[in-house]
Amino acid sequence: MRKKPRARTRRRRAHRTAARPALVACADPVCGRPAPGHIACPHRGTCRGRRVLPPAP
């Protein structure tokens, strides 16, 4: 098996970057801060209009 050039390896790995988390505006009209979708808002502790977690201090 031949040794692969460093440039070829790095060119292949250049596309393997970490994706940024998809953030959406909080559904609570009072908050509206960016929060990850499909989970409770970390700032207000609400999910789809219901309080499910204690709010962050």
BELBEL-V801296 format. One line per field, one symbol per residue. psi: psi as a letter, one per 20 degrees, with the letter a starting at -180 (. if undefined). Layout:
BEGIN
psi=???
END
This chain:
BEGIN
psi=pqpqqhhgghhgihimqpqqpoprqpiphhfjqpqqqjrqpighkqokiqpiqqqq.
END
